[in-house]
Amino acid sequence: MLLDKLKEVVIEAGKILCMFYKKRLKVSYKGPRDLVTEADVTVENFIKDRLFQLYPDIEFLGEETGGVKKTERCFILDPLDGTTNFAHHFPFFCISLAYVEDSETVLGIVYDPLRKEFFHAQKDKGAFLNDKKISVSNTTELKRGLVATGFPYADNTVSKSLSYFNQILPFCQGIRRAGAAAMDLVYTACGRFDGFFELNLKPWDVAAGILIVREAGGTVTDLNGNNSTPFDGNILATNGLIHYEMLKLVEMADKNFSDFDMFYRRAVFGKD
């Protein structure tokens, strides 16, 4: 059974991550602030090799080693979502693995090896945490809701992210920015968060989490309200009950963005 085999691989990979977490890491940079550690590469190679042994006919897309962009069938892997957290010993990171057919996730796994929390979902079969069924929260008003977000490393989209943050914050109980999108999604799926939004996400960040939220009864769209796939980039995931309210705030932020962006550029760069 596919789930059982993937679960075994991911849990074994989680042990490798925990070994790296206990020691000083070798860190390099993919961008000015976007780092990668030896743990990312080691775990991706481990999982990639095991998947090839088990399923040699299924393509692969990983954050560190690349692979196909879109295909009929592929595995999509983030070996360490929350790399910056991991490098600073901030205990919020995970492994995210999805099996995708025709751009749609049919099996998703997100594993937090520190807490030994194994989230998974299969299409039309529900979502689970350590084999116990989970569901999204029943919060009906955003003002009672706890929301999560993240900020991209690309400087040209920071102001856009901040404009959404600025618009939504006064209307909810709080916004958390913990630094691992896959974890934010599964926390939404099990009701710890009521919603999550972020820009410029990659398929490996969200492929597993999107399915887990939906199978837990939640709603996942892009920021225009269209059905979201792992390849869209911008995402809004909620319990469904506050989704429309959040979309309206995003729409308001978009209408006011030019003024906000001008303010941001003056404050940060000293120019328009």
C-alpha positions in Angstrom: 0.0 0.0 0.0 1.4 3.4 -1.1 0.6 5.2 2.2 2.3 2.5 4.4 5.4 2.5 2.3 5.7 6.3 2.2 5.0 6.6 5.9 7.9 4.2 6.7 10.3 6.3 4.4 9.2 9.6 5.9 9.5 8.5 9.5 13.0 7.1 8.8 13.9 10.4 7.2 12.6 12.3 10.2 15.2 10.4 12.4 17.9 11.7 10.1 16.6 15.3 10.5 16.6 15.0 14.3 20.2 13.8 14.2 21.3 16.9 12.2 19.2 19.1 14.5 21.4 18.1 17.5 24.6 19.3 15.9 26.2 22.3 14.3 25.2 22.6 10.7 26.9 23.5 7.5 24.8 26.3 5.9 24.9 27.8 2.4 22.7 30.3 0.7 20.5 30.0 -2.4 19.7 33.8 -2.2 20.6 36.7 0.0 18.4 35.3 2.9 17.3 31.9 1.5 19.5 29.3 3.1 20.0 25.6 2.7 21.7 23.1 5.1 23.4 19.8 4.7 20.3 18.3 6.3 18.0 19.5 3.5 20.2 17.8 0.9 20.9 14.6 2.8 17.2 14.0 3.6 16.1 14.8 0.0 18.6 12.4 -1.4 17.6 9.7 1.1 13.9 10.0 0.3 14.5 10.4 -3.5 16.6 7.2 -3.6 14.1 5.2 -1.6 11.2 6.4 -3.8 13.1 5.4 -6.9 13.8 2.0 -5.5 10.1 1.5 -4.6 8.5 3.3 -7.6 11.0 3.7 -10.4 8.2 4.7 -12.9 7.0 7.7 -10.9 8.7 11.1 -11.6 10.1 13.3 -8.8 10.1 17.0 -8.0 12.2 18.1 -5.0 13.1 21.5 -3.5 16.9 20.9 -3.5 17.5 18.5 -6.5 14.7 19.7 -8.8 13.0 17.4 -11.3 9.9 17.5 -13.4 7.7 20.7 -13.3 4.5 19.0 -14.2 3.7 15.4 -15.2 0.9 12.9 -15.1 2.3 11.3 -11.9 5.0 12.5 -9.6 6.2 12.8 -6.0 6.7 16.3 -4.7 9.0 16.7 -1.7 10.2 19.3 0.7 12.8 17.5 2.8 12.9 20.3 5.4 10.1 22.9 5.3 11.3 25.5 7.8 15.0 25.4 7.0 15.7 28.8 8.7 13.9 27.6 11.8 16.0 24.4 11.8 19.3 26.3 11.3 18.5 28.5 14.3 17.2 25.6 16.4 13.7 27.1 16.4 11.5 23.9 16.8 9.0 24.4 14.0 9.9 22.4 10.8 8.7 19.3 9.0 9.0 17.0 6.0 6.3 17.3 3.3 5.7 14.6 0.7 2.9 14.4 -1.8 1.9 12.1 -4.6 0.3 14.0 -7.4 -1.7 12.9 -10.5 -2.5 15.4 -13.2 -1.6 18.4 -11.0 -3.9 17.1 -8.2 -2.7 15.7 -4.9 -4.1 12.3 -4.2 -1.9 11.5 -1.1 -0.3 14.0 1.2 2.0 13.6 4.2 3.4 16.2 6.6 5.6 14.9 9.4 6.9 16.9 12.4 9.7 14.6 13.7 10.3 16.6 16.9 6.7 16.1 18.1 6.2 12.9 16.2 3.1 14.2 14.6 2.3 12.5 11.4 -0.4 14.2 9.3 -1.8 12.5 6.2 -4.7 12.5 3.8 -5.8 10.5 0.8 -8.3 11.9 -1.6 -11.9 11.3 -0.5 -10.7 9.4 2.6 -10.4 12.1 5.2 -7.4 13.7 7.0 -5.6 12.2 10.0 -3.1 13.1 12.7 -1.3 9.9 14.1 -4.2 7.9 12.6 -6.9 9.9 14.4 -9.3 11.8 12.1 -9.0 15.5 12.2 -11.2 18.4 11.1 -10.9 22.2 10.7 -12.2 24.6 13.4 -15.8 25.7 13.7 -14.9 29.4 14.1 -17.5 31.4 12.2 -16.2 34.9 12.5 -12.7 36.1 11.6 -12.6 38.3 14.7 -12.6 35.1 16.8 -10.0 33.5 14.5 -6.2 32.9 14.7 -4.6 33.2 11.3 -1.1 32.2 10.0 1.0 33.7 7.3 4.5 33.7 5.9 6.7 36.2 4.1 8.6 35.4 0.9 12.4 35.8 0.5 11.9 37.7 -2.7 12.1 41.5 -1.9 9.8 42.5 -4.7 6.8 40.8 -3.0 7.4 41.7 0.6 5.3 44.9 0.4 2.4 42.9 -1.1 2.6 40.4 1.7 2.7 43.2 4.3 -0.3 44.9 2.7 -2.4 41.8 3.3 -1.0 41.4 6.8 -1.8 45.1 7.5 -5.4 44.7 6.2 -6.2 41.4 7.9 -4.6 41.9 11.3 -7.2 44.4 12.8 -10.0 42.0 12.0 -8.8 38.8 13.6 -7.5 37.7 17.1 -4.0 37.4 15.8 -1.6 36.4 13.0 1.2 34.0 13.6 4.3 33.8 11.3 6.1 30.6 12.3 8.1 30.0 9.1 6.9 26.7 7.6 4.0 26.7 5.2 3.3 23.0 5.3 3.0 23.1 9.1 0.7 26.2 8.8 -1.6 24.2 6.5 -1.8 21.1 8.7 -2.3 23.3 11.8 -5.3 24.8 9.9 -6.5 21.3 9.0 -6.6 20.2 12.7 -8.1 23.5 14.0 -5.0 25.0 15.6 -5.3 27.8 13.1 -8.5 29.0 11.5 -6.8 30.3 8.3 -3.6 30.7 6.4 -2.5 32.9 3.6 0.8 33.4 1.8 2.4 34.5 -1.5 5.0 33.0 -3.8 4.8 29.4 -2.4 6.4 26.5 -4.3 4.7 23.2 -5.1 6.8 21.4 -2.4 5.5 23.9 0.2 1.9 23.2 -0.3 1.2 20.0 -2.3 0.6 17.8 0.7 -1.0 20.5 2.9 -3.6 21.5 0.4 -5.1 18.0 0.3 -4.9 17.6 4.1 -6.9 20.8 4.6 -9.5 19.9 2.1 -9.9 16.4 3.5 -10.3 17.9 6.9 -13.3 19.9 5.7 -11.5 23.2 4.8 -11.4 25.4 1.8 -8.2 26.2 -0.3 -8.2 28.8 -3.1 -5.9 31.3 -4.6 -6.3 34.9 -3.5 -8.9 35.5 -6.1 -11.1 32.7 -4.8 -10.3 30.2 -7.6 -9.7 26.6 -6.8 -6.0 26.2 -5.9 -3.5 23.7 -7.2 0.1 23.1 -5.8 1.5 25.0 -8.8 -0.4 28.3 -8.3 1.9 30.1 -5.8 -0.5 32.3 -3.9 -2.8 30.5 -1.4 -5.6 31.1 1.1 -6.6 28.1 3.2 -9.3 28.3 5.9 -11.9 26.3 7.8 -14.3 27.5 5.0 -16.5 29.5 7.4 -14.3 32.6 7.4 -13.1 32.2 3.8 -15.3 34.8 2.2 -14.5 37.3 4.9 -10.7 36.9 4.3 -11.1 37.1 0.5 -12.9 40.4 0.9 -10.1 41.8 3.0 -7.6 40.6 0.4 -9.6 42.4 -2.2 -9.5 45.6 -0.1 -5.7 45.3 0.3 -5.4 44.9 -3.5 -7.4 48.1 -4.1 -5.3 50.1 -1.6 -2.0 48.5 -2.6 -0.5 51.3 -4.6 -0.7 53.7 -1.6 0.7 51.1 0.7 3.5 50.2 -1.6 4.6 53.8 -2.0 4.6 54.1 1.8 6.7 50.9 2.1 9.3 51.9 -0.5 9.7 55.3 1.1 10.1 53.8 4.6 12.5 51.0 3.5 14.4 52.4 0.6 13.9 56.1 1.0 12.4 56.6 -2.5 9.2 55.9 -4.5 
